[in-house]
């Protein structure tokens, strides 16, 4: 009802997504990511431009989070980060906001399935970001259990975010 739903298509090679398309029908935007080609956004008027994650985290840190799955774990993380700017958003669009450099981190500390994340994961990776579990290991696909563990979508390198590990452990 808020227009933030997406249509997601992904190609997974082995255990990682290598190509993804995330279309936002209400906004008329399409995000595409393919390694090693890069990531793009196509606007409603048909213009396409490359996108990249932010070079460095903003101050305050911009956290994109779910409108419906905030939870205590996210509150603890926010407390440990200090001053933050919360960007509430629905669906896999949260990944795309990281990919285009409009947010720094998306902590997902609630259940999702592989089909919820694979396409947007490919977009983030192609834009220079990373998607890792809470042990900072790459999120894996084509597992026997299609449920994802809790994960982080990071706009900068893993090393820049390891300081938050105690808050999400």
N, C-alpha and C positions, 0 to 999 in steps of 0.2 A: 504493500500500500504506500510505501514511501518512495518507490521508484528505484530502489537500490538493488534490485535483483539482477542477476547476470546469467548469460548463456555461456557455458564453458566447453571447450573442445581441447583435448590434449593428446599428444603422442608421447608415449613412455617407451624408452629404450632401456631394457634391463630393469633397473630399479630407480631410474630418475627421469623426470619429464624433460624432453628436449625441444618440444614445440608446443606452444599454447596460444589459444585465441580466447579472449574474454570480451564478450559483447554486452554492452549496457543499453538495452532497448529504449528505455525512457529518455536517456541522455543522448542516444544516437552515437555513442562512442564505441570504438573497438580497439582493444589493446592486443598486440601480437608480440610474441617473443620466440626467438629461435637462436640457439647457440650454433655457430659463433657469429651469426649475422647481427644480432642485437634486438632491441625492443622498439616498438613504435606505438603511437596512438593515432587513430584515424578519427577525426572529428565529424560531427554530423554533416558539415558542408563538404566532406570528402577530402579535406586536406590531411595529409599524413606527415608526421614529424617524428624524429627519433626521441626516445626518452631514456633517462638515466637516473639512477638513485642519487640522492644528495651526496656530495663529496664528503661532508662532515656533518655530524649530528648538530641540529640547531640548539640554541639555548633560549628558552627552555626546550627540552626534548619534546618532540611532537610524537605522541602515541596515538595510533589509530586503533580503535577498539570496537567491539561488537555492541550494538544497542541492547541486545537481549541476553548476552552471556558475560557480564562483567565479572562477577564473583569476587571472593575474598583474596584469591591469589593475585589478581590484577591490582587490587587495592594495596596489597603489601608491596608489590613491585613499584607502584607509583610512589608510595611513601619512601622507598629506598632511593628513588631517582631524584627526589626533591621537587623542585618546581618543574611542572610539565604542562604541556598544552594537550588536552584530550580532543581527539577528532572522532566523534561517534559515527559509525558507518555500518552498513549491513553487507552481507555476502562477500564474495571473493574480490569485490571492489577494494577492500582493505589492502590486499596485496598490490593492486594497481596503483594505489595512492603512494605506496612505498616506491614502486618502480618508477613513477614519474617525479620522484624527489619531493613530494608534498608532505611526507611524514618520514620519521626516522625508524620507528619500530612498531611492529604489530605482534604483541604477545598473545598467543591463542592457548589459553589454559582451560579449555573445555573441549568436549568431543567434536570431532569432524571425521569425515570419511575421505578416502583418496580422491573420489570424484568431486569433492568440494574444493580441493586445493590444487590438483595437478596442473591445470591450464595456467592458473595465475602464478603458480610456482615457476613455471617455465618463463613467464613474462618477467618476473622479478630477477631470476638468474640472468636472463639475457640483458637486463638493464644494469647489471653489476651488483645486485644484492645477493643475499643468501637466505636459505630457509633451513633451519636446524632444529633438532629436538632440544630439550632443556639441558642435555649434556653437551650441547654445541657440536653434535654430530649431524651430518646431512640427513634430512628427512628422506626416508626410503619408501618406494612404491612397489607394487606387485607382490606384497606380502600375503601370507595366508590369511591374516586378519586385515580387512580393508580399513579398519579404524586407525586414525593417526594418533600418535602420542601427542602430548602437549608440545607446542613448538613456538618458535620465534621467527618472524620475518624481519630481517635486518637490512637496512639501507647502507650500512657501512660494513667494514670487515668484522669478522668474528672477534678478533683481538680487541677492537674498540668497545665491545660489549661484555667481555668476560667478567667485568666487575659486578655485573648484576646477578651472576650465578647464585650467590647465597640467597637472594630474594626469590628465586624461582625454583630452587632445589627442592 
